[in-house]
Amino acid sequence: MEGPCAQQRSRGESGSVKILFYDARDYDRDSFDAQLKNYPNIKIDYIEADLSPVTASLARGYDAVCAFVNSDASAMALEILRGFDVKLVLMRSAGFDAVNVPVAKDLGMTVLRVPAYSPEAIAEQAIGLGLCAAPSTRATPASVRMTSPSRASSASTSTARPPASSAPARSAPPWSASATALA
């Protein structure tokens, strides 16, 4: 069975992926830009506006959008995105209750989210999801985690997960992969 990363790689495009990053903050730009120099086939444009049916048209010409927990990925927003040929919705949060997953699935869109995270893991996970969208990149979230600045500066070579957040987890099944495909 082919996963969302393989589906994105097999698109046969020029090898680059354009991602529109909604609701971008300075810390988002800093962490993603620091990693992007290693992945010249990924282009991210950042905007302050959050995803909604009103702002979905800003994604014209992009392959994917990256949204946050408060984004409005309702049926209307998803239909607008799909009309502009956006096929991938990357959620940089564990929550996805604002995403109409059945509509995304019906539209042939892939929705990926962070299954669980510590505060230090958000940038690593989102880059890993973005790498899955890159047709010529075969890095896995595990290799992203192993080469992260926080791990590179550590004397330990342990690949253990960072401590879980103290926030209560939403009820969800245990995940067997780093990225959870919802649609």
Sequence and secondary structure as in RCSB ss.txt:
>XXXX:A:sequence
MEGPCAQQRSRGESGSVKILFYDARDYDRDSFDAQLKNYPNIKIDYIEADLSPVTASLARGYDAVCAFVNSDASA
MALEILRGFDVKLVLMRSAGFDAVNVPVAKDLGMTVLRVPAYSPEAIAEQAIGLGLCAAPSTRATPASVRMTSPS
RASSASTSTARPPASSAPARSAPPWSASATALA
>XXXX:A:secstr
   HHHHHHTT SSS EEEEETT  HHHHHHHHHHHTT TTEEEEE SS  STTTGGGGTT SEEEE TT  B H
HHHHHHHHTT  EEEESSS  TTB HHHHHHTT EEEE SS  GGGHHHHHHHHHHHH TT    HHHHHHTSHH
HHT S          SS   S    SSSSEE  
